[in-house]
Amino acid sequence: MPILSRRPVRISITVSQAVHEALLNRSDFEGRSLSNLAAFLLEAALHQSDTTR
């Protein structure tokens, strides 16, 4: 299923304090929400793993 055609759903994850701070810093630097950044990074990682198979 293409990523753009699915409906958004919420998930919950637990990360270390260091990862949380790094994500907050990056989201602030990029001017996007933490949630948007996390979704972007997860989708990029999935796309990258699909292209390396």
C-alpha positions in Angstrom: 0.0 0.0 0.0 1.5 3.4 -0.9 2.3 5.6 2.1 0.4 8.6 0.8 -2.9 6.7 0.4 -3.3 5.5 3.9 -5.2 7.2 6.7 -3.1 8.5 9.6 -3.1 6.6 12.8 -1.6 7.3 16.2 1.1 5.2 17.8 3.0 5.5 21.1 6.7 4.8 21.5 9.2 5.0 24.4 12.6 6.6 23.7 15.5 7.5 25.9 15.8 11.0 27.3 18.7 11.7 25.0 16.8 10.7 21.9 13.8 12.8 23.0 16.0 15.8 23.5 17.7 15.3 20.1 14.3 15.0 18.4 13.0 18.2 20.2 16.1 20.1 19.2 15.9 19.0 15.6 12.1 19.6 15.3 12.7 23.1 16.7 15.5 23.7 14.3 13.4 22.5 11.3 10.3 24.4 12.4 8.1 21.3 12.6 6.3 19.5 15.3 7.9 16.6 17.1 5.2 14.3 15.8 5.7 15.4 12.2 9.4 14.9 12.5 9.0 11.4 14.0 6.6 10.4 11.3 9.0 11.8 8.6 12.0 9.9 10.1 10.1 6.6 10.4 8.8 6.8 6.8 12.2 7.7 5.5 13.8 4.7 7.3 11.1 2.4 6.0 11.6 3.7 2.4 15.4 3.3 2.7 15.1 -0.2 4.0 12.7 -1.1 1.1 15.2 0.2 -1.5 18.1 -1.8 0.0 16.3 -5.1 -0.2 
